């Protein structure tokens, strides 16, 4: 069996140890020495007298507690934010944000001008996917989206300019199909 834990030693001093621990104490001189040491310390502590505080102590303690509670209650205003325990972490966070803003590169919009203007080709007969825009976006009103701040002015123009030649041709085909469908 392993040696007694500090809690088990205290139980042995108080006479509350289990039969297993009592048997261990009979065989183990180290644990028995620990129990004897704790017993002697407790015996000395019981012999030491603690003086009773002065009657004025309780009145002073009560006054000091009331003053501390009042000072703590009044310190909940904006002045409590001016302590170094609050300002130091906030300053650290602010310094990290500024450092990140300086270090991280800014994303700039890249505008790619087409090599030649794109002309709409002749109308292409609509096919079975004439409702392609509705399938993608459902009922989508651009004016409502712009009023809601979802779209910025010129975003669609920039997006079209960034399309590849194949994507531009497909967009032209879809727009022509949609215009033909709406005329009929």
C-alpha positions as protocol buffer text, in pm:
chain_id: "A"
residue {
  index: 1
  type: UNK
  ca { x: 0 y: 0 z: 0 }
}
residue {
  index: 2
  type: UNK
  ca { x: 120 y: 354 z: -64 }
}
residue {
  index: 3
  type: UNK
  ca { x: 178 y: 607 z: 210 }
}
residue {
  index: 4
  type: UNK
  ca { x: -111 y: 802 z: 360 }
}
residue {
  index: 5
  type: UNK
  ca { x: -219 y: 1125 z: 194 }
}
residue {
  index: 6
  type: UNK
  ca { x: -229 y: 1447 z: 402 }
}
residue {
  index: 7
  type: UNK
  ca { x: -608 y: 1411 z: 438 }
}
residue {
  index: 8
  type: UNK
  ca { x: -569 y: 1053 z: 559 }
}
residue {
  index: 9
  type: UNK
  ca { x: -302 y: 1165 z: 811 }
}
residue {
  index: 10
  type: UNK
  ca { x: -544 y: 1423 z: 953 }
}
residue {
  index: 11
  type: UNK
  ca { x: -817 y: 1157 z: 971 }
}
residue {
  index: 12
  type: UNK
  ca { x: -574 y: 936 z: 1165 }
}
residue {
  index: 13
  type: UNK
  ca { x: -498 y: 1223 z: 1408 }
}
residue {
  index: 14
  type: UNK
  ca { x: -871 y: 1274 z: 1463 }
}
residue {
  index: 15
  type: UNK
  ca { x: -923 y: 900 z: 1510 }
}
residue {
  index: 16
  type: UNK
  ca { x: -1138 y: 865 z: 1197 }
}
residue {
  index: 17
  type: UNK
  ca { x: -907 y: 649 z: 984 }
}
residue {
  index: 18
  type: UNK
  ca { x: -1028 y: 334 z: 813 }
}
residue {
  index: 19
  type: UNK
  ca { x: -912 y: -13 z: 928 }
}
residue {
  index: 20
  type: UNK
  ca { x: -682 y: -32 z: 621 }
}
residue {
  index: 21
  type: UNK
  ca { x: -509 y: 294 z: 716 }
}
residue {
  index: 22
  type: UNK
  ca { x: -482 y: 189 z: 1082 }
}
residue {
  index: 23
  type: UNK
  ca { x: -313 y: -133 z: 972 }
}
residue {
  index: 24
  type: UNK
  ca { x: -79 y: 66 z: 748 }
}
residue {
  index: 25
  type: UNK
  ca { x: 11 y: 296 z: 1040 }
}
residue {
  index: 26
  type: UNK
  ca { x: 103 y: -7 z: 1251 }
}
residue {
  index: 27
  type: UNK
  ca { x: 351 y: -121 z: 984 }
}
residue {
  index: 28
  type: UNK
  ca { x: 485 y: 209 z: 838 }
}
residue {
  index: 29
  type: UNK
  ca { x: 717 y: 416 z: 1060 }
}
residue {
  index: 30
  type: UNK
  ca { x: 718 y: 712 z: 816 }
}
residue {
  index: 31
  type: UNK
  ca { x: 339 y: 756 z: 820 }
}
residue {
  index: 32
  type: UNK
  ca { x: 335 y: 702 z: 1198 }
}
residue {
  index: 33
  type: UNK
  ca { x: 596 y: 982 z: 1233 }
}
residue {
  index: 34
  type: UNK
  ca { x: 378 y: 1216 z: 1022 }
}
residue {
  index: 35
  type: UNK
  ca { x: 73 y: 1143 z: 1238 }
}
residue {
  index: 36
  type: UNK
  ca { x: 280 y: 1205 z: 1556 }
}
residue {
  index: 37
  type: UNK
  ca { x: 413 y: 1536 z: 1415 }
}
residue {
  index: 38
  type: UNK
  ca { x: 66 y: 1661 z: 1326 }
}
residue {
  index: 39
  type: UNK
  ca { x: -65 y: 1553 z: 1669 }
}
residue {
  index: 40
  type: UNK
  ca { x: 210 y: 1745 z: 1849 }
}
residue {
  index: 41
  type: UNK
  ca { x: 147 y: 2060 z: 1639 }
}
residue {
  index: 42
  type: UNK
  ca { x: -225 y: 2046 z: 1720 }
}
residue {
  index: 43
  type: UNK
  ca { x: -152 y: 1994 z: 2091 }
}
residue {
  index: 44
  type: UNK
  ca { x: 73 y: 2302 z: 2095 }
}
residue {
  index: 45
  type: UNK
  ca { x: -190 y: 2507 z: 1908 }
}
residue {
  index: 46
  type: UNK
  ca { x: -453 y: 2412 z: 2167 }
}
residue {
  index: 47
  type: UNK
  ca { x: -227 y: 2527 z: 2452 }
}
residue {
  index: 48
  type: UNK
  ca { x: -166 y: 2869 z: 2296 }
}
residue {
  index: 49
  type: UNK
  ca { x: -417 y: 3129 z: 2408 }
}
residue {
  index: 50
  type: UNK
  ca { x: -549 y: 3385 z: 2165 }
}
residue {
  index: 51
  type: UNK
  ca { x: -626 y: 3720 z: 2326 }
}
residue {
  index: 52
  type: UNK
  ca { x: -976 y: 3857 z: 2287 }
}
residue {
  index: 53
  type: UNK
  ca { x: -977 y: 4184 z: 2086 }
}
residue {
  index: 54
  type: UNK
  ca { x: -1059 y: 4510 z: 2253 }
}
residue {
  index: 55
  type: UNK
  ca { x: -1431 y: 4607 z: 2264 }
}
residue {
  index: 56
  type: UNK
  ca { x: -1342 y: 4910 z: 2053 }
}
residue {
  index: 57
  type: UNK
  ca { x: -1204 y: 4682 z: 1781 }
}
residue {
  index: 58
  type: UNK
  ca { x: -1550 y: 4570 z: 1671 }
}
residue {
  index: 59
  type: UNK
  ca { x: -1676 y: 4930 z: 1643 }
}
residue {
  index: 60
  type: UNK
  ca { x: -1368 y: 5032 z: 1441 }
}
residue {
  index: 61
  type: UNK
  ca { x: -1397 y: 4724 z: 1220 }
}
residue {
  index: 62
  type: UNK
  ca { x: -1761 y: 4799 z: 1148 }
}
residue {
  index: 63
  type: UNK
  ca { x: -1680 y: 5163 z: 1062 }
}
residue {
  index: 64
  type: UNK
  ca { x: -1393 y: 5059 z: 834 }
}
residue {
  index: 65
  type: UNK
  ca { x: -1609 y: 4803 z: 653 }
}
residue {
  index: 66
  type: UNK
  ca { x: -1884 y: 5062 z: 595 }
}
residue {
  index: 67
  type: UNK
  ca { x: -1628 y: 5314 z: 462 }
}
residue {
  index: 68
  type: UNK
  ca { x: -1475 y: 5054 z: 227 }
}
residue {
  index: 69
  type: UNK
  ca { x: -1818 y: 4952 z: 93 }
}
residue {
  index: 70
  type: UNK
  ca { x: -1913 y: 5318 z: 38 }
}
residue {
  index: 71
  type: UNK
  ca { x: -1584 y: 5388 z: -141 }
}
residue {
  index: 72
  type: UNK
  ca { x: -1630 y: 5082 z: -360 }
}
residue {
  index: 73
  type: UNK
  ca { x: -1989 y: 5176 z: -447 }
}
residue {
  index: 74
  type: UNK
  ca { x: -1890 y: 5530 z: -545 }
}
residue {
  index: 75
  type: UNK
  ca { x: -1600 y: 5402 z: -759 }
}
residue {
  index: 76
  type: UNK
  ca { x: -1829 y: 5247 z: -1021 }
}
residue {
  index: 77
  type: UNK
  ca { x: -1838 y: 5562 z: -1236 }
}
residue {
  index: 78
  type: UNK
  ca { x: -1615 y: 5660 z: -1526 }
}
residue {
  index: 79
  type: UNK
  ca { x: -1321 y: 5718 z: -1291 }
}
residue {
  index: 80
  type: UNK
  ca { x: -1298 y: 5347 z: -1225 }
}
residue {
  index: 81
  type: UNK
  ca { x: -1188 y: 5309 z: -1589 }
}
residue {
  index: 82
  type: UNK
  ca { x: -885 y: 5532 z: -1524 }
}
residue {
  index: 83
  type: UNK
  ca { x: -705 y: 5271 z: -1313 }
}
residue {
  index: 84
  type: UNK
  ca { x: -388 y: 5116 z: -1455 }
}
residue {
  index: 85
  type: UNK
  ca { x: -540 y: 4769 z: -1420 }
}
residue {
  index: 86
  type: UNK
  ca { x: -798 y: 4870 z: -1682 }
}
residue {
  index: 87
  type: UNK
  ca { x: -597 y: 5110 z: -1897 }
}
residue {
  index: 88
  type: UNK
  ca { x: -296 y: 4883 z: -1946 }
}
residue {
  index: 89
  type: UNK
  ca { x: -485 y: 4597 z: -2117 }
}
residue {
  index: 90
  type: UNK
  ca { x: -696 y: 4842 z: -2320 }
}
residue {
  index: 91
  type: UNK
  ca { x: -382 y: 5023 z: -2435 }
}
residue {
  index: 92
  type: UNK
  ca { x: -227 y: 4692 z: -2534 }
}
residue {
  index: 93
  type: UNK
  ca { x: -528 y: 4597 z: -2742 }
}
residue {
  index: 94
  type: UNK
  ca { x: -530 y: 4939 z: -2908 }
}
residue {
  index: 95
  type: UNK
  ca { x: -157 y: 4909 z: -2988 }
}
residue {
  index: 96
  type: UNK
  ca { x: -212 y: 4566 z: -3144 }
}
residue {
  index: 97
  type: UNK
  ca { x: -495 y: 4699 z: -3361 }
}
residue {
  index: 98
  type: UNK
  ca { x: -283 y: 4991 z: -3480 }
}
residue {
  index: 99
  type: UNK
  ca { x: 11 y: 4759 z: -3551 }
}
residue {
  index: 100
  type: UNK
  ca { x: -212 y: 4526 z: -3753 }
}
residue {
  index: 101
  type: UNK
  ca { x: -352 y: 4816 z: -3950 }
}
residue {
  index: 102
  type: UNK
  ca { x: 0 y: 4928 z: -4036 }
}
residue {
  index: 103
  type: UNK
  ca { x: 144 y: 4584 z: -4112 }
}
residue {
  index: 104
  type: UNK
  ca { x: -139 y: 4421 z: -4305 }
}
residue {
  index: 105
  type: UNK
  ca { x: -157 y: 4526 z: -4670 }
}
residue {
  index: 106
  type: UNK
  ca { x: -459 y: 4719 z: -4782 }
}
residue {
  index: 107
  type: UNK
  ca { x: -675 y: 4563 z: -5049 }
}
residue {
  index: 108
  type: UNK
  ca { x: -714 y: 4792 z: -5342 }
}
residue {
  index: 109
  type: UNK
  ca { x: -966 y: 4742 z: -5614 }
}
residue {
  index: 110
  type: UNK
  ca { x: -803 y: 4624 z: -5933 }
}
residue {
  index: 111
  type: UNK
  ca { x: -975 y: 4765 z: -6238 }
}
residue {
  index: 112
  type: UNK
  ca { x: -897 y: 4584 z: -6558 }
}
residue {
  index: 113
  type: UNK
  ca { x: -998 y: 4774 z: -6868 }
}
residue {
  index: 114
  type: UNK
  ca { x: -1097 y: 4557 z: -7162 }
}
residue {
  index: 115
  type: UNK
  ca { x: -871 y: 4566 z: -7462 }
}
residue {
  index: 116
  type: UNK
  ca { x: -1161 y: 4648 z: -7690 }
}
residue {
  index: 117
  type: UNK
  ca { x: -1518 y: 4749 z: -7614 }
}
residue {
  index: 118
  type: UNK
  ca { x: -1767 y: 4469 z: -7593 }
}
residue {
  index: 119
  type: UNK
  ca { x: -2057 y: 4496 z: -7835 }
}
residue {
  index: 120
  type: UNK
  ca { x: -2378 y: 4305 z: -7786 }
}
residue {
  index: 121
  type: UNK
  ca { x: -2413 y: 4045 z: -8055 }
}
residue {
  index: 122
  type: UNK
  ca { x: -2728 y: 3984 z: -8255 }
}
residue {
  index: 123
  type: UNK
  ca { x: -3016 y: 3833 z: -8065 }
}
residue {
  index: 124
  type: UNK
  ca { x: -2976 y: 3463 z: -8002 }
}
residue {
  index: 125
  type: UNK
  ca { x: -3287 y: 3251 z: -7992 }
}
residue {
  index: 126
  type: UNK
  ca { x: -3384 y: 3170 z: -7635 }
}
residue {
  index: 127
  type: UNK
  ca { x: -3330 y: 2815 z: -7525 }
}
residue {
  index: 128
  type: UNK
  ca { x: -3473 y: 2609 z: -7241 }
}
residue {
  index: 129
  type: UNK
  ca { x: -3259 y: 2797 z: -6988 }
}
residue {
  index: 130
  type: UNK
  ca { x: -3422 y: 3134 z: -7060 }
}
residue {
  index: 131
  type: UNK
  ca { x: -3500 y: 3175 z: -6692 }
}
residue {
  index: 132
  type: UNK
  ca { x: -3136 y: 3136 z: -6590 }
}
residue {
  index: 133
  type: UNK
  ca { x: -3124 y: 3463 z: -6400 }
}
residue {
  index: 134
  type: UNK
  ca { x: -3439 y: 3377 z: -6209 }
}
residue {
  index: 135
  type: UNK
  ca { x: -3299 y: 3036 z: -6126 }
}
residue {
  index: 136
  type: UNK
  ca { x: -2986 y: 3196 z: -5988 }
}
residue {
  index: 137
  type: UNK
  ca { x: -3131 y: 3493 z: -5805 }
}
residue {
  index: 138
  type: UNK
  ca { x: -3506 y: 3444 z: -5780 }
}
residue {
  index: 139
  type: UNK
  ca { x: -3703 y: 3766 z: -5770 }
}
residue {
  index: 140
  type: UNK
  ca { x: -3416 y: 4014 z: -5754 }
}
residue {
  index: 141
  type: UNK
  ca { x: -3483 y: 4386 z: -5787 }
}
residue {
  index: 142
  type: UNK
  ca { x: -3159 y: 4582 z: -5837 }
}
residue {
  index: 143
  type: UNK
  ca { x: -3313 y: 4915 z: -5730 }
}
residue {
  index: 144
  type: UNK
  ca { x: -3427 y: 4769 z: -5400 }
}
residue {
  index: 145
  type: UNK
  ca { x: -3084 y: 4612 z: -5344 }
}
residue {
  index: 146
  type: UNK
  ca { x: -2910 y: 4942 z: -5418 }
}
residue {
  index: 147
  type: UNK
  ca { x: -3143 y: 5129 z: -5180 }
}
residue {
  index: 148
  type: UNK
  ca { x: -3067 y: 4873 z: -4909 }
}
residue {
  index: 149
  type: UNK
  ca { x: -2694 y: 4931 z: -4954 }
}
residue {
  index: 150
  type: UNK
  ca { x: -2625 y: 4582 z: -5086 }
}
residue {
  index: 151
  type: UNK
  ca { x: -2499 y: 4712 z: -5417 }
}
residue {
  index: 152
  type: UNK
  ca { x: -2271 y: 5008 z: -5461 }
}
residue {
  index: 153
  type: UNK
  ca { x: -2285 y: 5218 z: -5776 }
}
residue {
  index: 154
  type: UNK
  ca { x: -2056 y: 5079 z: -6044 }
}
residue {
  index: 155
  type: UNK
  ca { x: -2009 y: 4736 z: -5884 }
}
residue {
  index: 156
  type: UNK
  ca { x: -2183 y: 4558 z: -6171 }
}
residue {
  index: 157
  type: UNK
  ca { x: -1975 y: 4748 z: -6427 }
}
residue {
  index: 158
  type: UNK
  ca { x: -1651 y: 4653 z: -6253 }
}
residue {
  index: 159
  type: UNK
  ca { x: -1764 y: 4292 z: -6226 }
}
residue {
  index: 160
  type: UNK
  ca { x: -1840 y: 4275 z: -6598 }
}
residue {
  index: 161
  type: UNK
  ca { x: -1500 y: 4424 z: -6681 }
}
residue {
  index: 162
  type: UNK
  ca { x: -1326 y: 4154 z: -6477 }
}
residue {
  index: 163
  type: UNK
  ca { x: -1493 y: 3866 z: -6666 }
}
residue {
  index: 164
  type: UNK
  ca { x: -1293 y: 3649 z: -6903 }
}
residue {
  index: 165
  type: UNK
  ca { x: -1382 y: 3648 z: -7273 }
}
residue {
  index: 166
  type: UNK
  ca { x: -1579 y: 3322 z: -7238 }
}
residue {
  index: 167
  type: UNK
  ca { x: -1769 y: 3458 z: -6938 }
}
residue {
  index: 168
  type: UNK
  ca { x: -1847 y: 3780 z: -7123 }
}
residue {
  index: 169
  type: UNK
  ca { x: -1978 y: 3582 z: -7422 }
}
residue {
  index: 170
  type: UNK
  ca { x: -2203 y: 3372 z: -7192 }
}
residue {
  index: 171
  type: UNK
  ca { x: -2329 y: 3690 z: -7018 }
}
residue {
  index: 172
  type: UNK
  ca { x: -2410 y: 3842 z: -7357 }
}
residue {
  index: 173
  type: UNK
  ca { x: -2599 y: 3527 z: -7459 }
}
residue {
  index: 174
  type: UNK
  ca { x: -2797 y: 3523 z: -7131 }
}
residue {
  index: 175
  type: UNK
  ca { x: -2885 y: 3891 z: -7157 }
}
residue {
  index: 176
  type: UNK
  ca { x: -2997 y: 3855 z: -7519 }
}
residue {
  index: 177
  type: UNK
  ca { x: -3208 y: 3554 z: -7428 }
}
residue {
  index: 178
  type: UNK
  ca { x: -3368 y: 3741 z: -7140 }
}
residue {
  index: 179
  type: UNK
  ca { x: -3440 y: 4048 z: -7358 }
}
residue {
  index: 180
  type: UNK
  ca { x: -3597 y: 3830 z: -7627 }
}
residue {
  index: 181
  type: UNK
  ca { x: -3808 y: 3646 z: -7369 }
}
residue {
  index: 182
  type: UNK
  ca { x: -3930 y: 3969 z: -7209 }
}
residue {
  index: 183
  type: UNK
  ca { x: -4035 y: 4115 z: -7549 }
}
residue {
  index: 184
  type: UNK
  ca { x: -4261 y: 3823 z: -7627 }
}
